[in-house]
Amino acid sequence: MAGKQNLRLTGRRHEGAIARPTVAGPAARPVNATALARDRQAGRVQVVGYDSGLAALSYDPVSGVEGEPDDPALLLAEAGDVTREPLTPGVDLAYTLGSRHCAGKLDGAGHEACAEPGAPYCSTHADDWPCARCTGNCDKPLPSCDAEHAVYLAAFAPDVLKVGVTRLARLPVRLREQGADRAAHLHTVSDGRIARRVERELAEALVDRVTARTKLAGLGEAVDEAVWADALDRYHVIRSFRFDYGFELADRPVAETLATGTVVGTKGRLLVLGRGGGTYAVDLRDLVGYDLEPGASDRDLQASLGAFG
């Protein structure tokens, strides 16, 4: 496949357990172990994840953000090997979604397939990350818990404000992974447990989760400047951020699950595709687990929702 890059994988999956919008999509055909073995012998390609392209970014409160991002990409597995399918603006994707089943495991050197029907991951391969549920009443189960952490405020257009925490050096990565439009670094603390306790206190007045449905609803909108200015006035801000994802939208995108169209851009895990005069927003996590068949999908799609008011 043209444009793909060989990949050696390290670290956790980028996708998180965030609620997703209900979107139109093809009915996934059932899969079984015999069919999976036959597909692997035939060179069947499966979407097994996505890469934000942000690993090179780092952050220091004094010097700011360092490093340059790479293009985001779909991670495709074929017979145990994994490649990146770059999601560069202007690239044409031409795949039809086939069967969907568990995306298996990325083990650092390749891909371990799984025939279980659970998607994107079966119970064996689901990522049970303890920090996703932590409120600061833990024994710091991971080595990363002892690293310095940042407590941040993020804004999602037009007026949703979220409090969150991440390792200090990962702050710009975490914010862009979520598709934040604006952000502010509020506190630096010595470990993740303290960060979660501060987050819990701030979450009494702010949300600590933003669904993909909410982010999709604000895609293409501008941040309410009055709301953001008022939020900054209420906190001591160490450093603030304004993010540009490199594209503008004239029409409201329709939520869809497809891999056919011209890449307009990505914002967090939302992929925006143009197809047949319409604009469509795809939650990349909704593609994980699908087998890809070569050739553009000919499925009829809902027209764009119209221009912004």
C-alpha positions as CSV (number, residue, x, y, z in Angstrom):
1,M,0.0,0.0,0.0
2,A,1.5,3.3,-1.1
3,G,2.5,5.7,1.7
4,K,2.7,3.1,4.5
5,Q,5.7,3.1,6.7
6,N,7.3,0.2,8.6
7,L,6.9,0.5,12.3
8,R,8.5,-0.9,15.4
9,L,6.0,-0.4,18.2
10,T,6.7,0.6,21.8
11,G,4.6,1.7,24.8
12,R,0.9,1.7,25.5
13,R,-1.9,2.2,23.0
14,H,-2.8,5.8,22.4
15,E,-6.5,5.3,22.4
16,G,-8.4,5.8,25.7
17,A,-11.6,4.6,27.2
18,I,-13.6,7.7,26.3
19,A,-17.3,7.5,25.5
20,R,-17.9,7.7,21.8
21,P,-20.7,9.1,19.7
22,T,-23.2,6.7,18.1
23,V,-22.4,6.9,14.4
24,A,-23.7,5.3,11.3
25,G,-21.5,2.5,10.1
26,P,-21.5,-0.8,8.2
27,A,-22.7,-3.9,10.0
28,A,-19.6,-5.9,11.0
29,R,-19.6,-9.5,9.7
30,P,-18.9,-12.2,12.3
31,V,-15.5,-13.7,12.4
32,N,-14.1,-17.0,13.7
33,A,-10.7,-18.6,14.2
34,T,-10.7,-20.6,10.9
35,A,-11.6,-17.5,8.9
36,L,-9.0,-15.4,10.8
37,A,-6.3,-18.0,9.9
38,R,-7.4,-18.0,6.3
39,D,-7.4,-14.2,6.2
40,R,-3.8,-14.0,7.6
41,Q,-2.6,-16.5,4.9
42,A,-4.3,-14.3,2.3
43,G,-2.6,-11.2,3.6
44,R,-5.7,-9.6,5.1
45,V,-5.1,-6.2,6.7
46,Q,-6.6,-5.1,10.0
47,V,-6.7,-1.7,11.7
48,V,-5.1,-2.4,15.1
49,G,-4.7,1.1,16.4
50,Y,-3.7,4.6,15.6
51,D,-0.7,6.8,16.3
52,S,-1.1,10.4,17.2
53,G,2.4,11.3,15.8
54,L,3.1,13.3,18.9
55,A,5.8,11.2,20.6
56,A,8.6,13.7,19.8
57,L,6.9,16.5,21.8
58,S,8.1,17.4,25.3
59,Y,7.4,20.1,27.8
60,D,9.1,22.2,30.4
61,P,7.3,25.0,32.3
62,V,10.3,27.3,31.7
63,S,11.3,26.6,28.1
64,G,7.8,25.5,26.9
65,V,7.1,22.9,24.2
66,E,10.0,21.3,22.3
67,G,10.0,18.9,19.4
68,E,8.0,18.6,16.2
69,P,5.0,16.4,15.6
70,D,4.8,13.7,12.9
71,D,1.7,13.0,10.8
72,P,-0.9,10.9,12.7
73,A,-1.5,7.5,11.2
74,L,-3.6,4.4,11.3
75,L,-1.7,1.3,12.5
76,L,-2.3,-1.6,10.1
77,A,-1.4,-5.2,10.7
78,E,-0.8,-7.8,8.1
79,A,0.5,-11.3,8.9
80,G,2.1,-10.1,12.2
81,D,3.8,-7.0,10.7
82,V,2.6,-3.5,11.5
83,T,2.8,-0.4,9.3
84,R,1.7,3.2,9.6
85,E,-0.9,4.5,7.1
86,P,-0.2,8.3,7.4
87,L,-3.2,10.5,7.7
88,T,-1.6,13.5,6.0
89,P,-4.0,16.2,4.7
90,G,-4.8,15.6,1.0
91,V,-4.1,11.8,1.2
92,D,-6.9,9.7,-0.4
93,L,-8.0,6.7,1.6
94,A,-9.7,4.0,-0.4
95,Y,-10.7,1.1,1.8
96,T,-13.9,-0.8,2.4
97,L,-14.6,-2.0,6.0
98,G,-15.0,-5.8,6.3
99,S,-15.3,-7.9,9.3
100,R,-14.6,-6.5,12.8
101,H,-13.1,-8.4,15.6
102,C,-10.6,-8.0,18.5
103,A,-7.5,-6.0,17.4
104,G,-5.2,-8.2,19.4
105,K,-2.0,-7.1,20.9
106,L,0.9,-4.9,19.8
107,D,3.9,-6.4,21.5
108,G,6.7,-4.0,20.5
109,A,8.0,-6.0,17.6
110,G,4.8,-6.8,15.7
111,H,1.2,-7.8,16.1
112,E,-0.5,-10.8,17.8
113,A,-3.9,-11.4,16.1
114,C,-7.0,-12.4,18.0
115,A,-10.1,-14.1,16.6
116,E,-12.5,-13.1,19.5
117,P,-15.5,-11.1,18.3
118,G,-15.2,-8.4,20.9
119,A,-14.2,-5.1,19.3
120,P,-12.2,-3.0,19.5
121,Y,-10.7,-5.4,22.1
122,C,-11.9,-8.6,23.7
123,S,-11.8,-9.0,27.5
124,T,-8.3,-10.5,27.3
125,H,-6.8,-7.7,25.3
126,A,-8.7,-4.7,26.8
127,D,-6.3,-2.1,28.3
128,D,-7.1,-2.0,32.0
129,W,-5.1,1.1,32.9
130,P,-5.5,1.8,36.6
131,C,-4.8,5.6,36.3
132,A,-8.0,6.0,34.3
133,R,-10.1,5.4,37.5
134,C,-7.7,6.9,40.1
135,T,-8.9,9.7,42.4
136,G,-5.8,9.9,44.5
137,N,-6.6,7.0,46.9
138,C,-4.0,4.6,45.5
139,D,-0.6,3.1,46.2
140,K,0.9,4.5,43.1
141,P,1.0,1.1,41.2
142,L,3.0,2.3,38.2
143,P,6.6,3.7,38.0
144,S,5.3,6.7,36.2
145,C,3.2,7.6,39.2
146,D,6.3,9.0,40.9
147,A,7.1,11.4,38.1
148,E,6.2,15.1,38.3
149,H,2.7,15.7,37.1
150,A,0.8,18.7,35.7
151,V,-2.8,19.6,36.5
152,Y,-4.3,21.4,33.5
153,L,-7.4,23.1,32.3
154,A,-8.5,22.4,28.7
155,A,-11.2,24.1,26.6
156,F,-13.2,22.4,23.9
157,A,-15.1,24.6,21.5
158,P,-17.3,26.3,22.0
159,D,-17.5,26.4,25.8
160,V,-16.6,23.1,27.5
161,L,-14.0,23.3,30.2
162,K,-12.2,20.2,31.5
163,V,-9.7,19.6,34.3
164,G,-7.1,16.8,33.9
165,V,-3.7,15.5,34.9
166,T,-0.8,14.0,33.0
167,R,3.0,13.6,33.5
168,L,4.6,17.0,33.3
169,A,6.7,16.2,30.2
170,R,3.7,14.9,28.3
171,L,1.5,17.9,28.8
172,P,1.3,19.1,25.1
173,V,1.0,15.5,23.9
174,R,-1.9,14.8,26.2
175,L,-3.7,18.0,25.3
176,R,-3.4,17.4,21.5
177,E,-4.3,13.7,21.9
178,Q,-7.7,14.9,23.3
179,G,-8.1,17.6,20.6
180,A,-8.2,20.5,23.1
181,D,-8.5,24.0,21.5
182,R,-7.1,25.9,24.4
183,A,-5.3,24.9,27.6
184,A,-3.6,26.2,30.7
185,H,-1.0,24.6,33.0
186,L,-2.4,25.2,36.5
187,H,-0.2,23.2,39.0
188,T,3.0,21.1,39.0
189,V,3.0,18.5,41.7
190,S,5.5,15.8,42.8
191,D,3.6,12.7,41.8
192,G,0.4,11.3,40.2
193,R,-1.4,10.6,43.4
194,I,-1.3,14.2,44.5
195,A,-2.3,15.3,41.0
196,R,-5.4,13.2,41.1
197,R,-6.4,14.7,44.5
198,V,-6.0,18.2,43.1
199,E,-8.0,17.2,40.0
200,R,-10.8,15.7,42.2
201,E,-11.1,19.0,44.1
202,L,-11.2,21.1,40.9
203,A,-13.7,18.6,39.3
204,E,-16.3,19.8,41.8
205,A,-16.7,22.9,39.6
206,L,-15.4,21.5,36.3
207,V,-15.9,18.3,34.3
208,D,-13.1,15.8,34.2
209,R,-14.3,13.9,31.1
210,V,-15.4,15.1,27.7
211,T,-17.0,12.6,25.4
212,A,-16.2,12.2,21.7
213,R,-19.8,13.2,21.0
214,T,-19.2,16.6,22.6
215,K,-16.0,17.1,20.8
216,L,-17.6,16.2,17.5
217,A,-20.4,18.7,18.1
218,G,-17.8,21.5,18.5
219,L,-15.7,20.5,15.5
220,G,-15.1,23.6,13.4
221,E,-16.5,25.9,16.0
222,A,-14.5,28.7,17.8
223,V,-13.9,28.8,21.5
224,D,-16.1,31.3,23.4
225,E,-13.5,33.9,24.3
226,A,-15.5,35.3,27.2
227,V,-15.8,31.8,28.8
228,W,-12.1,31.1,28.4
229,A,-11.0,34.5,29.7
230,D,-13.3,34.1,32.8
231,A,-11.8,30.6,33.4
232,L,-8.2,31.9,33.3
233,D,-9.1,34.7,35.7
234,R,-10.1,32.1,38.3
235,Y,-6.8,30.2,38.4
236,H,-3.1,30.9,38.7
237,V,-1.8,30.0,35.2
238,I,1.8,28.8,34.8
239,R,1.5,28.7,31.0
240,S,-1.3,28.8,28.5
241,F,-1.7,27.1,25.1
242,R,-3.6,27.7,21.9
243,F,-3.8,24.8,19.4
244,D,-4.2,24.9,15.6
245,Y,-4.9,21.6,13.9
246,G,-4.3,22.9,10.4
247,F,-7.7,22.9,8.8
248,E,-11.0,24.8,8.8
249,L,-14.5,23.6,8.1
250,A,-17.2,25.3,6.1
251,D,-19.9,22.7,6.8
252,R,-20.8,20.7,9.9
253,P,-19.3,17.2,9.5
254,V,-21.5,14.1,9.7
255,A,-20.4,11.4,12.2
256,E,-19.6,8.3,10.2
257,T,-17.5,5.2,10.3
258,L,-15.6,4.8,7.0
259,A,-12.1,4.6,5.5
260,T,-12.9,6.2,2.1
261,G,-12.3,9.8,1.3
262,T,-9.7,12.6,1.2
263,V,-8.1,13.5,4.5
264,V,-9.0,17.0,5.6
265,G,-7.2,16.7,8.9
266,T,-7.2,15.2,12.4
267,K,-8.1,16.7,15.7
268,G,-7.4,14.4,18.6
269,R,-8.8,11.1,17.6
270,L,-11.3,12.6,15.2
271,L,-10.4,12.1,11.5
272,V,-12.1,14.5,9.1
273,L,-12.6,13.1,5.5
274,G,-14.1,14.8,2.4
275,R,-16.1,12.6,0.1
276,G,-18.5,13.4,-2.7
277,G,-18.8,17.0,-1.7
278,G,-19.6,16.1,2.0
279,T,-17.5,16.3,5.1
280,Y,-17.4,13.4,7.6
281,A,-15.9,13.0,11.0
282,V,-14.6,9.5,12.0
283,D,-13.7,8.5,15.5
284,L,-10.5,6.6,14.9
285,R,-11.2,4.2,17.7
286,D,-14.3,3.1,15.8
287,L,-12.1,1.9,13.0
288,V,-9.9,-0.3,15.3
289,G,-10.6,-4.0,14.8
290,Y,-11.9,-3.7,11.2
291,D,-10.4,-5.8,8.4
292,L,-9.8,-3.6,5.4
293,E,-10.6,-4.5,1.9
294,P,-8.9,-2.7,-1.0
295,G,-11.1,-0.3,-2.9
296,A,-13.3,2.6,-2.0
297,S,-16.6,2.0,-0.3
298,D,-19.7,2.7,-2.4
299,R,-22.0,2.9,0.6
300,D,-24.4,5.8,0.5
301,L,-23.7,8.5,3.1
302,Q,-25.8,11.2,4.7
303,A,-25.1,14.7,3.2
304,S,-23.3,17.3,5.3
305,L,-25.3,19.0,8.0
306,G,-25.0,22.5,6.4
307,A,-22.9,25.6,7.0
308,F,-22.1,27.0,10.4
309,G,-24.4,29.7,11.6
